[in-house]
Amino acid sequence: MAPLSLIVLGAGDRGTGHARWALKHPDRAQVVAVAEPRPTRRRRFAAEHGIAADGAVCDWRELAARGRIADAVLICTQDRMHLEPALAFAELGYHIMLEKPMALDEPSCRAIVDAVERAGVILAVGHVLRYTPYTQVFKDVLDSGRLGAVVSVQHTEPVGHWHQAHSFVRGNWRRTDEATSMLMAKSCHDLDWLQYVIGQPPTRVSSFGRLSHFTPANRPAGAADRCLDCSVEPRCAFSARRIYGERLAGGNHGWPLSAVVDEPTEKALDAALRSGPYGRCVYACDNDVVDHQVVAMEFAGGTTATFTMTGLSQMANRRTVVFGTRGELHGDGTTLRVHDFLTGHDEIIDTTPAGGMSAAGGHGGGDAGLMDAFVTAVATGDASLVRSGPRESLLSHLAVLAAERARLAGTVEHVIPRA
């Protein structure tokens, strides 16, 4: 069987990372074209995949105008640029891997679902946490009945203080009007994951959260607008000089450094921190997304869950506790501890992944798992291999949108699957 042909829209860190799966499995998939507006990124991506000059374009519309030149498309553009290409390539008959979030509002999410179902194409949304070995063992324990009925769940995402500063204070996802809410940008993974492991649809949500720390009111006395000019910088936990400079010196040239500079050199980093967004003082940016948020959820079977997102933490794996009628489960992204109420016995299950649980580490095997499932589904025509299909992803996005409405209005919101 010939390898699946892919085109990639967006050669940022996510698009580049997903596409590299094809380089590791050349017998199963091959990238034949890319659309990327940044020349350096476009040239580098094309060279890595051996794409001819006419297959590396600036605008995805140029590829769409050529009709169906590949089997599938990976849509890895910025969040606000998902809807239009998803609709266009579905109409052309492409199978689609769409980075999360699928879209930023309910009508757009529903439009994408309608488009792929009308076209009869496979859609896999980039909810990579569904595809990790850890998640599968976690879900297997719940589904086995060992815990009895699942009564409640506590789930926490410690975003990490420097990740918060990089992506959500200085970076592309710092503003709701230019990107989306923090909950949608970062934690739609988590509300989707809870829905998946619990195995029930969410029905009601409430939420509380705010931007507390990264504001001008907390700016230290004497702090400058940029870290390179700041006398306070050596004592600041959010120093851009430290966050990026240590990675450059240590040879860690992937994300997040790759988001700051195209070339990993001291000269390029100095220029970026002096004039670009990533060199700004975290207390003097134009950010407005929350730095902490709590979501309370009720599911169809009566299970309740709380989700906590905090940007003021060490960089760590997500942590989860499940309370059942027969036992309790503690998970930290790598290891599970299952406690049996009757025997008092604890079982430790090690699911050590190949790679860390962050984006830089491939989400603990989730990135590779998503690509493997998507390519196999397209090659065999078996859409059931995709765990993050259109209807499942629509439901989790509706839960995120409802939670954000609840946070802003101080209400309890219903999650309604169908319009």
C-alpha positions in Angstrom: 0.0 0.0 0.0 1.4 3.4 -0.9 2.0 5.8 1.9 -0.8 8.3 2.7 -0.1 11.7 1.2 -0.5 14.7 3.5 -0.4 18.5 3.2 0.3 20.7 6.2 -1.2 24.1 6.9 1.0 26.0 9.4 4.6 25.0 10.0 4.8 26.2 13.6 5.7 23.9 16.5 2.5 21.9 16.3 2.5 21.5 12.5 6.2 20.6 12.4 5.8 18.1 15.3 2.9 16.3 13.7 4.6 16.2 10.3 7.7 14.6 11.8 5.6 11.5 12.5 5.6 10.9 8.8 9.4 11.1 8.6 9.6 8.4 11.2 7.0 6.3 9.3 7.8 6.9 5.6 6.1 3.7 4.6 2.8 5.0 6.0 2.7 8.7 5.3 4.4 11.4 3.3 4.1 15.2 3.4 3.8 16.5 -0.1 3.0 20.2 0.4 3.0 22.9 3.1 1.4 26.3 3.5 3.3 28.7 5.9 3.4 32.5 5.7 6.8 32.8 7.5 9.6 32.3 4.9 12.2 30.8 7.2 9.8 28.3 8.7 8.4 27.4 5.2 11.9 26.8 3.7 13.1 24.8 6.7 9.9 22.6 6.7 10.1 22.0 2.9 13.8 21.0 3.2 13.1 18.6 6.0 10.4 16.8 4.0 11.9 17.1 0.5 9.1 19.3 -0.8 9.6 20.9 -4.2 9.4 24.7 -4.4 5.9 24.7 -5.9 4.7 22.6 -3.0 5.8 25.2 -0.4 3.4 28.2 -0.5 2.6 31.1 1.7 -1.2 30.8 1.8 -3.3 27.7 2.3 -5.8 29.0 -0.3 -3.2 28.4 -3.0 -3.2 24.7 -2.1 -7.0 24.5 -1.9 -7.2 26.1 -5.4 -5.4 23.0 -6.8 -8.2 20.7 -5.8 -7.5 17.4 -4.0 -3.7 16.9 -4.4 -3.4 14.7 -1.3 -5.3 12.2 0.9 -5.4 14.3 4.0 -4.6 17.7 5.5 -3.2 18.7 8.9 -4.6 22.0 9.9 -2.2 23.6 12.4 -2.8 27.3 11.9 -3.5 29.7 14.7 -6.7 29.1 16.6 -8.7 31.8 14.9 -7.7 30.5 11.5 -9.2 27.0 11.8 -12.8 27.4 10.5 -12.2 28.6 6.9 -9.6 25.9 5.9 -11.6 23.2 7.6 -14.7 24.0 5.6 -12.8 24.4 2.4 -10.8 21.1 2.6 -13.8 19.1 3.8 -15.6 20.2 0.7 -12.7 19.1 -1.4 -12.9 15.6 0.1 -9.8 15.8 2.3 -9.6 13.8 5.5 -8.7 16.3 8.3 -6.5 16.4 11.4 -7.5 19.7 13.0 -5.4 21.1 15.9 -7.4 22.0 19.0 -9.4 24.0 19.6 -11.5 23.1 16.5 -13.0 26.6 16.5 -13.7 29.3 19.0 -17.5 29.6 19.1 -20.4 27.3 18.9 -21.7 28.2 15.4 -18.2 27.6 14.0 -17.7 24.3 15.8 -21.1 23.1 14.6 -20.3 24.3 11.0 -17.1 22.1 11.0 -19.0 19.1 12.2 -21.7 19.6 9.7 -19.1 20.0 6.9 -17.2 16.8 7.6 -20.3 14.8 8.1 -21.8 16.1 4.8 -18.6 15.4 3.0 -18.2 11.9 4.5 -14.6 12.6 5.5 -12.7 11.6 8.7 -12.0 14.4 11.2 -9.6 13.9 14.1 -9.3 16.9 16.5 -6.0 17.3 18.3 -7.1 16.2 21.7 -3.9 14.3 22.1 -4.5 13.4 25.8 -7.0 10.8 24.7 -4.2 8.9 22.9 -1.6 8.5 25.6 -0.7 5.1 27.1 -1.3 6.6 30.5 -4.9 7.7 29.6 -5.7 4.2 28.3 -4.6 2.5 31.5 -6.4 5.2 33.5 -9.7 4.6 31.6 -9.3 0.9 31.7 -9.2 1.0 35.5 -12.4 3.1 35.6 -14.2 0.9 33.0 -13.2 -2.3 34.8 -15.4 -1.5 37.8 -12.5 -1.8 40.3 -13.5 1.5 41.8 -17.2 0.7 41.7 -19.3 3.6 40.5 -17.3 6.8 39.9 -18.8 9.4 42.2 -16.4 12.4 41.8 -13.1 13.5 40.2 -10.5 16.1 41.0 -8.3 17.1 38.1 -5.5 19.7 38.1 -3.4 21.2 35.3 -0.3 23.0 36.7 0.5 25.1 33.6 3.9 26.1 35.0 4.9 29.7 35.8 7.3 30.1 32.8 4.8 28.5 30.4 2.2 30.9 31.6 4.6 33.8 31.1 5.7 32.5 27.7 2.3 31.6 26.1 -0.3 33.5 28.0 1.3 36.7 29.2 3.9 37.5 26.5 2.8 35.2 23.7 0.1 34.4 21.1 -2.6 33.4 23.6 -2.4 36.3 25.9 -5.6 38.1 24.8 -9.1 36.8 24.4 -9.8 39.2 21.5 -6.8 38.2 19.5 -6.9 34.4 20.4 -9.4 32.9 22.8 -10.0 32.3 26.5 -7.4 30.6 28.6 -9.8 27.7 29.1 -10.3 27.1 25.4 -6.6 27.7 24.4 -5.0 25.6 27.1 -7.5 23.5 28.9 -10.1 22.3 26.4 -7.7 19.3 26.5 -8.7 18.7 30.1 -12.5 19.1 29.9 -12.3 16.8 26.9 -10.2 14.3 28.8 -12.6 14.2 31.8 -15.5 13.5 29.5 -13.5 10.7 27.9 -12.3 8.9 31.0 -15.6 9.3 32.9 -17.5 8.0 29.8 -20.4 10.3 30.3 -21.4 13.6 28.7 -21.3 16.8 30.7 -24.6 18.4 31.5 -24.0 21.4 33.7 -21.0 23.6 34.6 -20.0 26.6 36.7 -16.7 28.3 36.9 -14.6 30.9 38.7 -11.3 32.5 37.8 -9.5 35.7 37.1 -6.2 37.4 36.1 -4.6 37.9 39.5 -0.8 38.2 39.3 0.4 39.3 35.8 -0.9 42.9 36.1 0.7 46.3 36.4 -0.4 46.4 40.0 2.1 43.7 40.9 5.0 45.3 39.0 8.1 45.6 41.3 9.4 49.0 42.0 12.1 49.9 39.5 11.1 47.3 36.9 11.8 48.2 33.3 9.5 47.5 30.4 12.0 44.9 29.1 14.0 42.3 30.9 17.3 43.2 29.2 17.0 46.7 30.6 15.8 45.8 34.0 17.6 46.0 37.4 15.0 43.8 39.0 15.5 41.0 36.4 18.0 38.9 38.3 15.5 38.5 41.1 12.5 37.9 38.9 11.1 34.3 38.5 9.7 35.3 35.1 12.9 36.7 33.6 12.9 36.3 29.8 16.7 36.4 29.9 16.7 33.4 32.2 13.8 31.4 30.6 15.2 31.5 27.1 18.9 32.1 27.7 19.3 29.0 29.8 17.6 26.9 27.1 19.9 28.4 24.4 23.0 27.7 26.5 21.9 24.2 27.3 21.2 23.3 23.7 17.5 23.0 24.2 16.5 24.7 20.9 13.0 23.3 20.6 9.9 24.9 22.1 9.6 27.4 23.7 12.9 28.9 22.3 11.8 28.0 18.8 8.8 30.3 19.2 11.1 33.2 20.0 13.8 32.9 17.4 14.1 31.2 14.0 17.9 30.7 14.5 19.1 29.6 18.0 22.0 32.1 18.4 22.8 34.6 21.1 22.6 37.4 18.5 19.1 36.3 17.4 17.9 35.9 21.0 19.2 39.3 22.1 17.5 41.0 19.1 14.2 39.1 19.8 14.2 40.1 23.5 15.0 43.7 22.8 12.3 44.3 20.2 9.9 41.3 20.2 7.0 40.3 22.5 8.9 37.7 24.5 11.3 40.2 26.0 8.6 42.3 27.7 8.1 42.6 31.5 5.3 40.2 32.5 3.8 43.1 34.5 3.8 45.5 31.5 2.1 43.4 28.8 -1.3 43.7 27.2 -2.6 40.3 28.5 -6.1 39.7 29.8 -6.6 35.9 30.0 -6.9 34.4 33.5 -4.0 33.0 35.3 -6.1 30.6 37.4 -9.5 29.1 37.0 -11.8 26.4 38.6 -14.5 24.6 36.7 -17.2 22.5 38.5 -19.0 19.9 36.3 -21.9 17.5 36.5 -22.2 14.6 34.2 -25.2 12.7 32.9 -24.8 9.8 35.2 -24.5 12.0 38.3 -20.7 12.0 38.5 -19.3 15.4 39.5 -15.8 16.7 38.7 -13.7 19.8 39.5 -11.0 21.1 37.3 -8.3 23.5 38.4 -6.0 25.4 36.0 -3.2 27.4 37.5 -0.4 29.3 35.8 1.3 29.9 39.1 2.9 26.5 39.6 6.0 24.6 38.8 5.9 22.9 35.4 4.5 19.5 36.2 2.2 16.8 34.9 -1.6 16.9 35.3 -2.8 15.3 38.5 -6.1 13.5 39.0 -7.9 11.8 41.9 -11.0 9.6 41.3 -13.3 8.7 44.2 -15.4 5.6 43.6 -17.7 3.5 45.7 -15.2 0.7 46.1 -11.9 2.5 45.8 -9.8 5.5 45.0 -7.4 6.3 42.1 -4.5 8.7 42.1 -2.7 9.6 38.9 0.2 11.9 38.1 0.5 11.5 34.3 3.0 8.6 34.7 2.0 6.4 37.7 -1.4 5.3 39.0 -2.1 4.3 42.5 -5.3 2.2 43.0 -6.5 1.9 46.5 -9.1 -0.9 47.4 -11.5 0.0 50.2 -12.2 -3.6 51.1 -8.7 -4.9 51.3 -6.8 -1.7 52.0 -4.4 -2.7 49.3 -2.6 -0.2 47.0 -1.6 -1.2 43.5 1.0 0.9 41.8 0.8 0.9 38.0 3.7 2.5 36.0 2.8 3.8 32.6 6.1 5.7 32.0 5.7 7.3 28.6 8.2 7.8 25.8 8.6 11.6 26.3 7.3 14.2 28.7 3.7 15.1 29.1 4.1 18.7 27.8 4.0 19.7 24.1 7.8 19.7 24.0 7.8 16.0 25.1 5.1 14.9 22.7 2.4 14.8 25.4 3.6 11.5 26.8 3.1 9.7 23.5 -0.2 11.4 22.7 1.0 13.3 19.7 2.3 10.1 18.1 -0.8 8.2 19.1 -3.1 10.8 17.5 -1.1 10.6 14.2 -1.0 6.8 14.2 -4.8 6.6 14.8 -5.6 9.2 12.1 -3.3 7.8 9.5 -4.6 4.2 10.2 -8.2 5.4 10.1 -7.8 7.1 6.7 -5.8 4.2 5.3 -8.4 1.6 6.3 -11.6 3.8 6.1 -12.3 2.9 9.8 -13.3 6.2 11.5 -13.9 4.4 14.8 -10.1 4.3 15.3 -10.2 8.1 15.9 -11.0 8.8 19.6 -11.4 12.5 19.1 -14.0 12.6 16.3 -16.4 15.4 15.4 -19.2 14.7 17.8 -17.0 14.0 20.8 -15.0 17.1 20.2 -18.0 19.2 19.7 -19.4 18.2 23.1 -16.2 19.0 24.9 -15.9 22.4 23.1 -19.5 23.2 24.1 -18.6 22.4 27.7 -15.6 24.8 27.5 -17.8 27.6 26.1 -20.5 27.0 28.7 -17.8 27.1 31.5 -16.5 30.5 30.2 -20.0 31.9 30.0 -20.5 30.7 33.6 -17.3 32.4 34.8 -18.2 35.7 33.1 -21.8 35.8 34.3 -21.6 34.0 37.6 -24.2 31.4 36.5 -24.6 27.6 36.2 -24.8 26.8 32.5 -26.2 23.8 30.7 -24.3 21.9 28.0 -26.7 21.2 25.1 -25.2 18.8 22.6 -27.6 19.6 19.7 -28.7 23.0 18.4 
